[in-house]
Amino acid sequence: MCGICGEIRFDGTLASPERVQRMGDCLAPRGPDGAGQVMRGRVGLGHRRLKIIDLSEKAEQPMVDPELGLTIAFNGCIYNYPELREELEGKGYRFFSHGDTEVILKSYHAWGRDCVKRFHGMFAFAIHERETGRVMLARDRFGIKPLYLSQNDKRLYIASSLPAIVRTGDVDTSIDKVALHHYMTFHAVVPPPHTILKGVQKLPPATTRLIEADGSFKDEVYWAPHFGPLDGDERLGPDDWRDRVMDAMKTAVARRMVADVPVGVLLSGGVDSSLIVGLLAEAGQQGLNTFSIGFEDANGEVGNEFEFSDIIANHYGTEHHKIFVPGSELMEHLPGCIGAMSEPMVSYDNVGFYLLSREVSKHIKVVQSGQGADEVFGGYHWYPKLAGANDPLGAYSRAFFDRSHETLAKHLSPEWLTEEDVSRDFVARHFAMEGAANPVDKALRVDAHVMLVDDPVKRVDNMTMAWGLEARVPFLDHELVELAARVPAEEKLKQDGKGVLKEVARQVVPSEVIDRKKGYFPVPQLKYLSGPTLDFVRDALHSEAAQSRGLFRKDYTDALFADPSAHITPLRGSELWQVALLEMWLQTQGL
């Protein structure tokens, strides 16, 4: 829910309300229900509000607590705020509102930066201390809520989106070569602190940053779960793991029903979203709204999974909404979808979530979604390839990377190529970290903490918030993930992946949904580029802006246009769409 922004000066000048306003205006779709700004000399915070909890004006933001001398701009939801409020009231704190924002303020006053360890939820926030001038930034454990930064010795800008920071007109917008390498190699995943622009960074997940009045700061990572069984776990059998995961799933789904407005479900027809619907139905949820989307077939590939979403909707009697998008409408909304991206994201799912969110937002403001299950419970096809691998890094790179460093040298213009293979080096460092000994667990950890954050999670946040829709992801409940990380790899890899989760689902969901072939969010028209979509990408790559930027070798782009369907990445993505999407995104930012 919502969008935040701010400017903090370190050079003795005042924060600019005009710059904060420009950032806030850019974030307007994230918070269509209200806007606010608080200027305190060198610190200015802005907010766009989506009303989900405490719909009154008492919960407006930025929220100021004059008694404690604290001001906050907050994006997200703290699911356990009622319990925390009760604990804080026991300590003598008095409340003037009824929502989670004020609970964060009081928690920070009571427990300092460690307050985040008590939060169950998704969040990004900035708190300004009136007396010391310090500012504390925080981001949730999985980076479900974004927080972008641009800092130099004079000032710091913060915002919920990268384009909002660009709107200040005061950042370096040149391309970051390290980020470009990641984008082209690590399947468009750009790990923090990098973004595709040199002048904008992002706060890593599970991190707090305490910034002094002079601009110096210190980061703390407050959560890093162990991957692999703990002492005593060897006594647990498959049924024990199934039952524990079931209990944790029930808790995770129930937590995400906390709202003062109705909550629906994005229902793809796969195991993950179907399990969410099933658990909600079994818990007695009545009149549950579910939503599915489909596209035109292309190149013999079916563009919808309505067959399976219908099974679940009929089984549980949900208020089901099926949305079909014809090819003409897909093309019409592609520019809007690309403009809604905080960073260039290559997955075809983006436009699906964008158009689905547009329709869902006409009915409700909050949905639960199934993102994260594959990364947490081992659902992807590359995990079995790592089981017992003597060279985990090599096995992972061959399965996940779009191209090798050597191949990238044939695709990028020489001036844009880094000397080192920074993407492989990044994964190598992550694999070498303590806390994950099994090769499968190493891959699950990097996927859950890096790939998931800067691909599926970011995609869902960007595309839903473009329409003022809040998406909640129960599979990223941190207690559920801590449990899943302990489940032996062999239990996760059973039944072609997600074995333990499928056993949970068998107690709730019809078997024909569980035992089907794994599906994806199909948008065949973007995978097999032809006709108007091919013309669309050709215009972008042949534009004056693209030619002057010169990111890609001409012989490479010529080969892509000569036969687009012949250039498909190991993860079944179009190389032409990948390079064109980057250019199209840069151009939507006026770069």
VENKA-V310913 format. One record per residue. SS is DSSP state (A for helix, B for strand, O for the rest). OMEGA is omega as a letter, one per 20 degrees, with the letter a starting at -180 (NA if undefined). D_LAST is the distance of its C-alpha to the last C-alpha in whole Angstrom. Layout:
# VENKA-V310913
[[SS	OMEGA	D_LAST] [SS	OMEGA	D_LAST]]
This chain:
# VENKA-V310913
[[O	r	29] [O	r	26] [B	a	23] [B	r	23] [B	r	22] [B	r	23] [B	r	23] [B	a	25] [B	r	26] [O	a	28] [O	r	28] [O	r	31] [O	a	29] [O	r	28] [O	a	26] [O	r	24] [A	r	25] [A	r	22] [A	r	19] [A	r	21] [A	r	21] [A	r	18] [A	a	17] [A	r	20] [A	r	19] [A	a	16] [O	a	19] [A	r	21] [A	r	22] [A	a	23] [O	a	26] [B	a	27] [O	a	30] [B	r	30] [B	r	28] [B	a	29] [B	r	28] [B	r	30] [B	r	30] [B	r	32] [O	a	32] [O	a	29] [B	r	29] [B	r	27] [B	r	26] [B	a	25] [B	r	26] [B	a	26] [B	r	29] [O	a	30] [O	r	34] [O	a	35] [O	a	38] [O	a	40] [O	a	39] [O	r	40] [A	r	39] [A	a	40] [A	a	37] [O	a	35] [O	i	32] [O	a	31] [B	r	35] [B	r	37] [B	a	40] [O	a	42] [O	a	45] [O	a	43] [O	a	40] [B	r	37] [B	a	34] [B	r	32] [B	a	29] [B	r	29] [B	r	28] [B	r	30] [B	r	34] [B	a	37] [O	a	39] [O	a	42] [A	r	42] [A	r	45] [A	r	47] [A	r	45] [A	r	46] [A	r	50] [A	a	50] [A	r	48] [A	r	50] [A	r	53] [O	r	52] [O	r	52] [O	r	49] [O	a	49] [O	r	46] [O	r	45] [O	a	43] [O	a	43] [O	a	40] [A	a	38] [A	a	36] [A	r	39] [A	r	40] [A	a	38] [A	a	38] [A	r	42] [A	r	41] [A	r	39] [A	a	42] [A	a	45] [A	r	43] [A	a	40] [A	r	37] [A	r	40] [A	a	40] [A	a	37] [A	a	39] [A	a	41] [O	r	39] [O	a	38] [B	r	35] [B	a	31] [B	r	30] [B	a	27] [B	r	28] [B	r	29] [B	r	32] [B	r	33] [B	a	36] [O	a	38] [O	a	40] [O	a	38] [O	r	35] [O	r	34] [B	r	31] [B	r	31] [B	r	28] [B	r	29] [B	a	28] [O	a	31] [O	a	32] [O	r	30] [O	r	26] [O	r	27] [O	a	25] [O	r	22] [O	a	21] [B	a	18] [B	r	19] [B	a	17] [B	r	20] [O	a	21] [O	a	25] [O	a	24] [B	r	23] [B	r	22] [B	r	19] [B	r	20] [B	r	19] [O	r	20] [O	r	16] [A	r	13] [A	r	11] [A	r	14] [A	r	14] [A	a	10] [O	r	12] [O	a	14] [O	a	12] [O	r	14] [O	r	12] [O	a	11] [O	r	7] [O	a	9] [B	r	10] [O	a	13] [A	r	16] [A	r	18] [A	r	16] [A	r	15] [A	r	19] [A	a	20] [A	a	18] [A	a	19] [A	a	23] [O	r	23] [O	r	23] [O	r	19] [O	r	21] [O	a	19] [O	r	22] [O	j	22] [O	a	21] [O	r	18] [O	a	15] [O	r	12] [B	a	10] [O	a	13] [O	a	13] [O	r	14] [B	r	17] [B	r	20] [O	r	23] [O	r	25] [O	r	28] [O	a	31] [B	r	30] [B	r	31] [B	r	30] [B	a	32] [B	r	30] [O	a	33] [O	a	33] [O	r	32] [O	r	29] [O	a	31] [B	r	31] [B	r	32] [B	r	31] [B	r	34] [B	a	34] [O	a	36] [O	r	37] [O	a	37] [O	r	39] [O	r	42] [B	a	41] [O	a	45] [O	r	48] [O	r	50] [O	a	53] [O	a	56] [A	a	53] [A	r	55] [A	a	58] [O	r	55] [O	a	56] [A	a	53] [A	r	55] [A	r	54] [A	r	51] [A	a	50] [A	r	52] [A	r	50] [A	r	47] [A	r	48] [A	a	49] [A	r	46] [A	r	44] [A	r	46] [A	a	45] [A	a	41] [A	a	41] [A	r	44] [A	a	42] [O	r	39] [O	r	41] [O	a	41] [O	r	39] [O	r	41] [O	r	39] [O	r	40] [B	r	38] [B	a	38] [B	r	37] [B	a	34] [O	r	37] [O	a	35] [O	r	39] [O	a	39] [A	a	41] [A	a	39] [A	r	38] [A	r	41] [A	r	43] [A	r	41] [A	a	43] [A	a	46] [A	r	46] [A	r	45] [A	a	48] [A	r	51] [O	r	50] [O	r	51] [O	a	48] [O	r	48] [O	a	46] [O	r	43] [B	r	40] [B	a	39] [B	r	36] [B	a	35] [B	r	33] [B	a	33] [B	r	31] [O	r	33] [O	r	34] [B	r	33] [O	r	34] [O	a	37] [B	a	35] [O	a	36] [O	r	33] [O	r	35] [O	a	37] [A	a	39] [A	a	43] [A	r	42] [A	r	41] [A	a	44] [A	a	46] [A	a	45] [A	r	45] [A	a	48] [A	a	50] [A	r	49] [O	r	49] [O	r	45] [B	a	44] [B	a	41] [B	r	38] [B	a	37] [B	r	34] [B	a	34] [B	r	30] [O	a	31] [A	a	28] [A	a	27] [A	r	26] [A	r	24] [A	a	22] [A	a	22] [A	r	21] [A	r	18] [A	r	15] [A	r	17] [A	a	17] [A	r	14] [A	a	13] [O	a	15] [O	r	15] [O	r	14] [O	r	13] [O	a	13] [O	a	17] [O	a	18] [O	r	22] [O	a	23] [A	a	25] [A	a	21] [A	r	22] [A	r	26] [A	r	25] [A	a	23] [A	r	26] [A	a	28] [A	r	27] [A	a	27] [A	a	31] [A	a	32] [O	r	31] [O	a	33] [O	a	36] [O	a	35] [O	a	33] [B	r	34] [B	r	34] [B	a	35] [O	a	33] [O	a	34] [O	r	31] [O	a	33] [A	a	36] [A	a	35] [A	a	34] [A	a	37] [A	r	40] [O	a	39] [O	a	38] [O	a	36] [O	a	37] [O	a	36] [A	r	38] [A	a	42] [A	r	41] [A	a	40] [O	a	44] [O	a	46] [O	r	44] [O	r	45] [O	a	41] [A	a	39] [A	r	36] [A	a	36] [A	r	37] [A	a	34] [A	a	32] [A	a	33] [A	a	33] [A	a	30] [O	r	27] [O	a	25] [O	r	26] [O	r	28] [A	a	26] [A	r	28] [A	r	27] [A	r	23] [O	r	24] [O	a	25] [O	r	21] [B	r	19] [O	a	18] [A	a	21] [A	a	18] [A	a	17] [O	r	20] [O	r	22] [O	a	25] [O	r	27] [O	a	27] [A	a	25] [A	r	25] [A	r	29] [A	r	29] [A	a	28] [A	r	30] [A	r	33] [A	a	33] [A	r	33] [A	a	36] [A	a	38] [O	r	38] [O	r	41] [O	r	41] [B	a	41] [O	a	44] [O	r	44] [A	r	41] [A	r	40] [A	r	40] [A	a	37] [A	r	35] [A	a	36] [A	r	35] [A	r	31] [A	a	31] [A	a	32] [A	a	30] [A	a	27] [A	a	26] [O	a	27] [A	a	25] [A	r	22] [A	a	23] [A	a	25] [A	r	25] [A	r	22] [A	a	22] [A	r	25] [A	a	23] [A	a	20] [A	r	22] [A	a	25] [A	r	23] [O	a	21] [O	r	24] [O	r	26] [O	r	28] [B	r	29] [B	r	30] [B	a	33] [O	a	33] [A	r	37] [A	r	37] [A	r	35] [O	a	38] [A	r	38] [A	r	42] [A	a	41] [A	r	39] [A	r	42] [A	a	44] [A	a	42] [A	r	42] [A	a	45] [O	a	46] [O	a	47] [A	a	45] [A	r	48] [A	r	48] [A	a	44] [A	r	44] [A	r	47] [A	r	47] [A	r	44] [O	a	42] [O	a	42] [A	a	46] [A	r	47] [A	r	44] [A	r	46] [A	r	49] [A	a	48] [A	a	47] [O	r	50] [O	a	52] [O	a	50] [O	r	48] [O	a	50] [A	a	50] [A	r	48] [A	a	45] [A	a	45] [O	r	47] [O	r	44] [O	a	42] [O	a	39] [O	r	36] [O	r	32] [O	a	30] [O	r	30] [O	a	28] [A	a	29] [A	r	27] [A	r	24] [A	a	26] [O	a	28] [O	r	25] [O	r	27] [A	a	27] [A	r	24] [A	r	22] [A	r	22] [A	a	21] [A	a	18] [A	r	17] [A	r	18] [A	a	16] [A	a	13] [A	r	14] [O	a	15] [O	r	12] [A	r	11] [A	a	8] [A	a	10] [A	a	12] [A	r	11] [A	r	9] [O	a	13] [O	a	13] [B	r	16] [O	a	20] [A	a	20] [A	r	24] [A	a	23] [A	r	20] [A	r	23] [A	r	26] [A	a	24] [A	a	24] [A	a	27] [O	a	28] [A	a	26] [A	r	29] [A	a	30] [O	a	27] [B	a	28] [O	r	27] [O	r	30] [O	r	29] [O	r	29] [O	r	25] [B	r	24] [A	r	22] [A	r	20] [A	a	19] [A	a	18] [A	r	16] [A	a	14] [A	r	14] [A	r	11] [A	a	9] [A	r	10] [A	r	9] [A	a	5] [A	r	5] [A	r	7] [O	a	5] [O	a	4] [O	NA	0]]
